[in-house]
Amino acid sequence: MNTLNFILGASLAPGDFTGFTFFIGSVSMLAATVFFLVQHGQVDKKFKDSMLVAALITGIAAVHYYYMRDQWAEGLGSPTELRYIDWILTVPLMVVEFALLTGVGMGKLFLASVVMLVTGYLGESGLAPVLPADLGWGLIAGLAYFWMAYEVGCLTLVGGPTGETGAALAKAGGKIPEAGKMLQRFVLVGWAIYPIGYMMGTDGWYSGLVAGIPFNMDVVYNIGDAINKIGFGMAVWYAAK
Amino acid sequence: MVSTENYILPAKIVGLIFSLSLIFFDVGDSYSSIIFILIMLTIGIPHGSVDHIIAFINPNSRRFSSRFSFFSIYLVLIALNILVWVLSPFLGLFIFLLVSCYHFGETQVIGYNSTDNRLLNFVIGANILLSLFLNNIFELQEILVDFTFFSSLNLSSFENIFFLLISVAVLMMSVVYFDIRRKVPLYAELSILYLIFYHTDILTSFSIFFGFSHSLPMLLMEYQEMKEKSFFRFYLKTLPFTLLAVVFGLVLYYFNNNILTTDNLILFVFIIISSLTLPHVFIMKDFVNDK
């Protein structure tokens, strides 16, 4: 047990639900990484890169959730910086899963994720006050997100149009179209927690409204992140197995 | 025949496990010098210590009429590089960065693309060094204190995460622009490397990259090329010139220790590395040609 304490660093206080979700995030991402790596050896050659990327996504998240849990347990508050490092590294990797499955659209998806991440960060950090955080940087980041959602065909779920990658996903063989639908749901529904968190964290949206609500956004991020990242990998595995 | 990729992947996985151990157990920067010295002595310098053999057994690089001409050119390049550093440190640094960008990028793309696209090699290497520097930029300002135009820049309003974001964004745009056979795995590997750069100090970051992403794969490829009976026999062949390189460093240190301080020691080490790197780059350029 002493060894375990050494590895875990600070201990979570009893009844600390938020801290518990950080812990669950960390171990579930680690378990998913091991699972995806094991499955990497079992799937067809054309899906190996997809499985490896799925393992890397959860692996990167596992490392950062381990640190986030530690920071939270030590009473250092919400680990925004670590969360952003995780997102900066994993969001583009999640986006390219679509391109890996279809072989098209990587350039547009990368470009959209660069725009979304950079403008989102500029808005939330307040580094570039040349534009307001809400209807300036936030709007650009939101448009980039919707561009990405259009490209991968998420809007078809609500009867909307699709981009090149979404069309290729629908026409692909095997279980790819079915897995593609799952991935599209993750982007359209699961990823919605990120812009909601952005709006709650920056002035001009609902920051005044949520200030009085005793609710921790970390819990939403932790559960949402675990579902999105592990679910993303599971959808790819479903297509590959 | 064992493919090149089969040697590269285990080397990089060893590096990844080592790096994650450092991050996981929060080793911090207290051991960075020891890590740097150990990696340089066991992997870094040995990977360049068989240049004199590689240059003659590789059919793509038989450009030297004799061993005498090989060693003459090799030593002249080292001497020229030192001279440039003495006359103009700025030019020395500039040349080192240009050469390193190409060399690091060239070996990094092996397994993901052919090394024929020289611009791609350079851009990938530049991305790696850019990320290494950006993710440790405040430390770099202390190391390059003599380069006042850089060390005096006021970057205090920027957080570390901003520099990570910039390096990832530049990488994404670079990967999108070039026609690369295995784009995503290359991007994914570099993402992991950037994670390590962010979480470790500059010396440890450089040691990990240089040791496990660059030198160890090259060392294993050289072993494959030389067809030695065992890795141990191959490794013994690297020892003479490894020791010579260490002596070279110590001699330079001895004659310069009156001007060396703890602040510029790292810069001094980089000058030695750059001097040894310059001729090595030309040998490796031919060596990796068909990889």
Contacts between the chains, C-beta under 8 A, distances in Angstrom:
chain1	res1	chain2	res2	distance
A	7	B	24	7.9
A	9	B	26	8.0
A	49	B	182	7.2
A	49	B	184	5.6
A	49	B	185	5.6
A	52	B	185	6.7
A	52	B	188	6.8
A	53	B	184	6.2
A	53	B	185	7.9
A	53	B	188	5.5
A	56	B	188	5.2
A	56	B	191	7.1
A	56	B	192	6.7
A	60	B	191	7.4
A	60	B	192	7.4
A	60	B	195	6.1
A	63	B	20	6.9
A	63	B	23	6.8
A	63	B	24	7.5
A	63	B	195	7.3
A	66	B	24	7.3
A	81	B	159	7.2
A	81	B	160	7.9
A	81	B	161	5.6
A	84	B	161	5.3
A	84	B	165	7.9
A	85	B	161	6.1
A	85	B	164	6.2
A	85	B	195	7.5
A	85	B	198	6.3
A	88	B	161	7.3
A	88	B	164	5.8
A	88	B	165	5.4
A	88	B	168	5.4
A	89	B	168	6.8
A	89	B	191	5.1
A	89	B	194	6.9
A	89	B	195	5.8
A	92	B	168	7.0
A	92	B	172	5.9
A	92	B	187	7.5
A	92	B	191	7.6
A	93	B	187	7.8
A	93	B	188	6.3
A	93	B	191	6.5
A	96	B	184	5.2
A	96	B	187	7.2
A	99	B	184	7.3
A	100	B	184	5.6
A	106	B	176	6.7
A	106	B	183	6.5
A	106	B	184	7.6
A	107	B	176	4.5
A	110	B	172	4.6
A	110	B	173	7.4
A	110	B	175	7.0
A	110	B	176	4.8
A	111	B	172	7.8
A	111	B	173	7.6
A	111	B	176	6.7
A	113	B	172	7.2
A	114	B	169	4.7
A	114	B	172	5.2
A	114	B	173	6.7
A	117	B	165	6.3
A	117	B	168	7.7
A	117	B	169	7.2
A	118	B	165	6.3
A	118	B	169	5.8
A	121	B	161	7.5
A	121	B	162	7.1
A	121	B	165	5.6
A	125	B	159	6.9
A	125	B	162	7.1
A	127	B	157	7.2
A	127	B	158	7.1
A	127	B	162	6.7
